[in-house]
Amino acid sequence: MRSGPDGLAWRDRALALGLASLLACGGAGSTGTEAASSPPQPGPPPAPAAPATPTPTATPTPTPSPTPPPAPAASATPAPTPAPSPTARPTAVQPAVALPAGYRLVWADEFDGAEVDGTRWNVFDWRRGEARDTPDAVTVKDGVLRISTYSENGVQKTGFLSTEYGKYDATRGYFEARIKFHGVSGQWCAFWLTSPTIGDPLGDPGRAGTEIDVVEHRLIDESGWKLGDWVSQNVIWDGYGAHRSDVHHGSPLPDGGPVNGVWHTFGVLWDESQYVFYVDANELWRTSTAVSQRSEYLLLTCEILNHDWAGNVPDGGYGPKGDSSPGMEVDWVRVWQR
């Protein structure tokens, strides 16, 4: 810091030079850059010199300096961008039923693309029962996944999808899908979950996992009983052989309305102690038997067996694939957990 007589003399010379430059430039008409390059800037002068120079530099409005006047103009710019973009997002998709506190949507497929999303689903190409499951039977169009059952060259064909092999699995939660069934004799379609270790170990469904049929639909049973407007829910454990065990429920809708050919929302709330099954927000059945405590994957399937629990395959099969083919349509599948 400069001090003493030499410092005062330097200050007097600086003030004289400042006044001379102001007179040469026409006083207050000088620009901000010229004022900023005036001699008082070199080195940190004593405090009295500072108030003399800011007076001319306060005039230039264009300079975006941190002075109070520009501040309101800066805050006015964000105002035209209200918050529609956050609120316009698909905020919280609500389940059909009122869930306990803490549940949030964790996984969903709205089927908005032009084909099955391979990051979410496996679409199988194999022989199962008396049908060939083929990707050709599975289409996505207008926001709806469709599994078609049809016949081709004497072979019955349909579709089978799952989220196994690392696509998605979950331990407990609320699982929901909006589905329209198109039933036909010899076929049944379902939305369900299962464990990759069902039946292992035997006698311990909590560890081994279970099959949880959120909804299963068939048009007719093996005795000819018409079930087109019924739905079934099942819990199966200890595998599918000699040790197979199950509890099940079947009924019409609470309002007695149609099932076949009509959209309905089916769900199951699976927690630590029980399963609760719903259709269109109405509880259908609950059970605390064989509650799985391990992760399970999701399935959307149609299956065919002749002379079995879904009746007989029609003579001549199901006809060629088309928009009126039997099978199942799915609007969306969603999972909530806490």
C-alpha positions in Angstrom: 0.0 0.0 0.0 1.2 3.6 -0.8 1.3 6.0 2.2 2.9 9.3 3.4 3.5 12.4 1.3 4.4 10.5 -1.8 1.1 8.7 -1.6 -0.8 12.0 -1.3 1.0 13.5 -4.3 0.2 10.5 -6.4 -3.4 10.8 -5.4 -3.5 14.5 -6.4 -2.0 13.7 -9.8 -4.5 10.8 -10.3 -7.4 13.2 -9.5 -6.1 15.8 -11.9 -5.7 13.2 -14.7 -9.2 11.9 -14.0 -10.7 15.5 -14.3 -8.7 16.1 -17.5 -10.0 12.9 -19.1 -13.6 13.7 -18.2 -13.3 17.2 -19.7 -11.6 15.8 -22.9 -14.4 13.2 -23.3 -17.3 15.5 -22.8 -18.1 14.7 -19.1 -21.0 12.3 -18.5 -21.1 11.2 -22.2 -18.1 8.9 -21.8 -18.6 5.1 -22.2 -18.3 2.5 -19.5 -15.3 1.0 -21.0 -13.4 4.3 -21.0 -14.3 4.9 -17.4 -13.1 1.4 -16.6 -9.7 2.1 -18.2 -9.1 5.4 -16.3 -6.0 5.7 -14.2 -7.6 5.1 -10.8 -7.6 1.3 -11.6 -3.9 0.3 -11.3 -3.2 -1.1 -7.9 -5.5 -0.9 -4.9 -5.6 2.8 -4.0 -6.8 4.0 -0.6 -10.5 4.0 0.2 -11.1 7.8 -0.5 -10.3 7.4 -4.2 -13.0 4.7 -4.7 -16.1 6.9 -4.2 -14.9 9.4 -6.8 -14.7 7.0 -9.8 -18.0 5.0 -9.3 -20.1 8.1 -9.9 -19.6 8.2 -13.7 -19.7 4.4 -14.1 -23.1 4.0 -12.5 -24.8 5.6 -15.5 -24.2 2.9 -18.2 -27.3 0.7 -18.1 -26.1 -1.8 -20.7 -23.2 -3.1 -18.7 -24.5 -6.3 -16.9 -22.8 -5.4 -13.6 -24.0 -6.6 -10.3 -25.6 -3.3 -9.5 -29.2 -3.3 -8.1 -31.0 -1.8 -11.1 -30.4 -4.7 -13.5 -31.4 -7.4 -10.9 -35.2 -7.0 -11.4 -34.8 -7.3 -15.2 -32.9 -10.6 -14.8 -35.5 -12.1 -12.5 -38.2 -11.2 -15.0 -36.9 -13.6 -17.7 -37.8 -16.9 -15.9 -41.3 -15.7 -15.4 -42.6 -16.5 -18.9 -41.6 -20.2 -18.4 -44.3 -21.4 -16.0 -44.2 -25.0 -14.8 -46.3 -26.7 -17.4 -43.6 -29.1 -18.5 -43.2 -30.8 -15.1 -46.9 -31.0 -14.6 -47.6 -32.1 -18.2 -45.5 -35.3 -17.7 -47.5 -38.4 -16.9 -47.4 -37.6 -13.2 -48.4 -40.6 -11.0 -50.3 -43.3 -12.8 -52.8 -44.4 -10.2 -53.7 -48.1 -9.6 -57.3 -49.1 -9.8 -57.4 -49.9 -6.0 -56.4 -47.7 -3.1 -53.1 -49.1 -1.9 -51.5 -48.7 1.5 -49.2 -45.7 2.0 -45.8 -45.8 0.4 -46.5 -47.7 -2.8 -45.1 -46.2 -6.0 -45.0 -47.2 -9.7 -41.7 -49.0 -10.3 -42.3 -50.8 -13.7 -44.7 -50.6 -16.5 -45.3 -51.4 -20.2 -47.9 -49.3 -21.9 -47.3 -51.0 -25.3 -46.9 -47.6 -27.1 -44.4 -48.8 -29.7 -44.8 -50.7 -33.0 -43.5 -54.0 -31.6 -42.9 -55.9 -28.3 -40.2 -54.2 -26.2 -37.4 -56.7 -26.1 -35.8 -55.0 -23.1 -38.9 -56.0 -21.1 -40.2 -59.2 -22.6 -39.1 -62.5 -23.9 -41.3 -63.8 -26.8 -40.9 -67.5 -27.1 -40.7 -69.7 -30.1 -41.2 -73.3 -28.8 -43.6 -76.1 -28.5 -45.8 -76.0 -25.4 -48.8 -78.2 -24.9 -50.6 -78.7 -28.2 -49.5 -75.4 -29.7 -46.6 -73.8 -31.2 -45.8 -70.6 -29.4 -44.4 -68.1 -32.0 -43.5 -64.5 -32.1 -45.7 -64.2 -35.2 -48.7 -64.6 -32.8 -47.7 -61.5 -30.8 -48.3 -58.0 -32.2 -48.3 -54.4 -30.8 -50.6 -51.9 -32.5 -52.4 -48.7 -31.4 -51.2 -49.1 -27.8 -52.3 -52.6 -27.4 -50.5 -55.9 -27.2 -52.4 -58.8 -28.9 -51.8 -62.5 -28.6 -53.6 -64.3 -31.4 -54.5 -68.0 -31.5 -54.8 -69.4 -35.0 -54.1 -72.4 -37.1 -51.6 -72.7 -39.9 -50.9 -75.8 -42.0 -52.7 -78.0 -39.4 -50.6 -76.5 -36.5 -52.3 -74.6 -33.7 -50.3 -71.4 -32.9 -50.4 -68.8 -30.1 -48.1 -66.6 -28.0 -46.2 -66.7 -24.8 -44.3 -63.8 -23.1 -42.4 -63.5 -19.9 -40.0 -61.2 -18.1 -37.6 -63.9 -17.0 -33.9 -64.3 -17.8 -33.0 -61.0 -16.2 -35.7 -58.8 -17.9 -37.7 -58.1 -14.7 -38.7 -59.8 -11.4 -40.1 -58.5 -8.2 -40.6 -59.6 -4.6 -44.1 -58.5 -3.4 -46.0 -55.5 -4.7 -49.2 -54.7 -6.5 -49.4 -56.1 -10.1 -52.1 -54.9 -12.5 -53.1 -55.3 -16.1 -55.9 -54.1 -18.3 -57.0 -57.1 -20.4 -59.7 -58.1 -22.9 -60.1 -61.9 -23.4 -61.3 -63.5 -26.6 -62.1 -67.0 -25.5 -62.5 -70.1 -27.6 -62.8 -73.8 -26.8 -59.5 -75.6 -26.1 -57.7 -72.3 -25.2 -57.0 -70.4 -22.0 -55.2 -67.1 -21.5 -53.7 -65.6 -18.3 -51.7 -62.9 -16.6 -49.5 -64.5 -13.9 -46.3 -64.6 -12.0 -44.1 -67.5 -11.1 -40.8 -68.4 -9.5 -37.8 -69.9 -11.3 -37.4 -72.3 -8.4 -41.0 -73.4 -7.8 -40.9 -76.7 -5.9 -37.3 -76.4 -4.8 -37.2 -77.0 -1.9 -40.4 -79.0 -1.6 -42.7 -78.0 1.3 -41.3 -74.4 1.6 -43.2 -72.2 -0.8 -41.9 -69.1 0.9 -38.3 -70.0 -0.2 -39.1 -71.8 -3.4 -41.8 -69.4 -4.6 -45.2 -70.1 -6.1 -47.3 -69.6 -9.2 -49.7 -66.6 -8.7 -52.4 -66.5 -11.3 -53.7 -62.9 -11.2 -56.4 -63.9 -13.7 -57.0 -66.9 -15.9 -59.8 -67.2 -18.4 -61.3 -70.0 -20.4 -64.6 -70.1 -22.4 -65.6 -73.6 -21.4 -64.3 -76.5 -19.2 -63.8 -80.2 -20.0 -67.4 -81.0 -19.1 -68.9 -78.4 -21.3 -69.7 -75.9 -18.5 -69.7 -72.4 -19.9 -67.2 -70.1 -18.2 -66.8 -67.2 -20.6 -68.0 -64.7 -18.0 -66.0 -66.2 -15.1 -62.5 -65.5 -14.0 -60.1 -67.7 -12.0 -57.3 -67.0 -9.5 -54.9 -69.7 -8.4 -51.8 -70.1 -6.2 -49.7 -73.2 -7.0 -46.7 -74.5 -5.2 -44.4 -77.5 -4.9 -43.9 -77.8 -8.6 -46.1 -79.5 -11.2 -45.5 -83.1 -10.5 -46.7 -85.5 -7.9 -46.2 -82.9 -5.1 -48.2 -80.2 -6.8 -50.4 -78.2 -4.4 -52.8 -75.4 -5.0 -55.6 -73.2 -3.7 -58.0 -71.5 -6.2 -61.0 -69.4 -6.7 -63.4 -68.9 -9.6 -66.4 -66.7 -9.9 -68.3 -64.3 -12.1 -67.7 -60.6 -11.7 -69.2 -58.9 -8.6 -71.7 -57.0 -10.8 -72.5 -60.1 -12.9 -71.3 -58.4 -16.1 -69.6 -60.0 -19.1 -65.9 -61.0 -19.2 -65.3 -62.4 -22.6 -64.8 -59.6 -25.2 -64.9 -56.8 -22.6 -62.0 -54.8 -21.1 -61.3 -55.3 -17.4 -58.5 -54.4 -15.0 -57.1 -57.3 -13.0 -54.7 -57.0 -10.1 -53.1 -58.8 -7.1 -51.7 -57.2 -4.0 -49.0 -59.5 -2.7 -47.4 -58.7 0.7 -45.6 -60.6 3.4 -48.7 -62.4 4.7 -51.2 -62.7 1.9 -52.5 -62.3 -1.7 -55.5 -60.1 -2.4 -57.0 -60.4 -5.9 -59.1 -57.7 -7.6 -61.1 -57.0 -10.7 -62.0 -53.4 -11.6 -61.1 -52.3 -8.1 -63.4 -54.9 -6.5 -61.9 -57.5 -4.3 -62.6 -61.1 -5.5 -60.5 -63.3 -3.2 -57.8 -63.3 -0.6 -55.6 -66.1 0.8 -52.7 -66.4 3.2 -51.8 -69.8 1.9 -48.3 -70.5 0.5 -47.1 -66.8 0.4 -44.0 -66.5 -1.6 -41.1 -64.6 -0.1 -38.8 -64.6 -3.2 -38.7 -62.7 -6.5 -41.0 -63.8 -9.3 -41.3 -62.8 -13.0 -44.4 -61.8 -15.0 -46.1 -63.7 -17.8 -48.8 -63.0 -20.5 -49.8 -66.2 -22.2 -52.3 -68.1 -24.2 -52.2 -71.9 -24.2 -53.9 -74.8 -26.0 -54.7 -78.3 -25.0 -57.3 -80.6 -26.6 -59.7 -82.6 -24.6 -58.5 -80.9 -21.4 -59.7 -78.4 -18.8 -60.5 -75.8 -21.4 -62.5 -78.1 -23.6 -61.7 -79.3 -27.1 -59.9 -77.6 -30.0 -62.6 -76.9 -32.7 -62.7 -79.3 -35.6 -60.6 -77.7 -38.3 -58.7 -75.6 -35.8 -58.9 -71.8 -35.2 -58.6 -70.5 -38.7 -56.0 -68.1 -40.1 -54.6 -65.2 -38.1 -56.6 -62.0 -38.3 -58.1 -59.2 -36.2 -60.9 -61.4 -35.2 -58.7 -64.3 -34.0 -59.3 -65.6 -30.4 -56.6 -64.8 -27.8 -56.0 -61.9 -25.5 -55.5 -58.1 -25.8 -53.5 -56.2 -23.1 -53.6 -52.4 -22.8 -50.9 -52.2 -20.2 -49.1 -53.9 -17.3 -47.9 -52.0 -14.2 -46.2 -52.8 -11.0 -46.2 -50.8 -7.7 -43.9 -51.5 -4.7 -42.9 -49.8 -1.5 
